[in-house]
């Protein structure tokens, strides 16, 4: 039946903007003497994967274990359609459009454990009523001296992205693909309007604790970030353009410290995404 995506929602994930899935078979083609002048195909294993995107700064994160998935295609009375199963999120990107001032958004990719099945029994709706956060409050703050707990703001930040991912290992059972998660990785990048490439706080190979603000008072804290690249430095006369470049960094759970310990990632509000405690 033809319908719009106006009811798009994933149960338990507030402020969903959209979701989608694909089911792909590893059908293969072969040539042989038994197929003179032609080709034939064989059945393949079916791999379900998908994505979901939404508004906010606390998306579903790549985890070690699969999570339930209920994707709503229609919540209209008498026309309920949901697709249900289990998924393993592989990566998520949070986008903070500081200069644009538009909402903070996120997008996540996932693999389905086996397959999704259609259900028409229950109407799921989003009960969240909090307004979406504006990207204009985004800010990058870097510790001025490592372990000093004193942070300095980076000037002229225009946009910020945060990426979390886990590699996945796959296996096949009864013609369907299943996944197990790998280790947590995180990257950050931000664009600055600046003609100075010699900024010690984020010079390549510099290691610092970094806070990324998503509201005037709430932030992600990474212990620590090792900065890896200053890219896309642009000096353009026509059309006249502000000189800018992108700063890239990778989260490291280990760095020199006394006593030796793992670093951590703290979410806005203080919950721990990674750490020893």
PyMOL commands that set and color helices and strands:
alter all, ss='L'
color gray80, all
select helices_A, chain A and resi 135-137+200-202
alter helices_A, ss='H'
color red, helices_A
select strands_A, chain A and resi 9-10+16-25+28-30+40-42+46-55+67-74+81-96+105-112+117-119+139-143+151-153+157-173+176-193+207-213+219-234+244-251+264-266+272-274
alter strands_A, ss='S'
color yellow, strands_A
deselect
rebuild
show_as cartoon
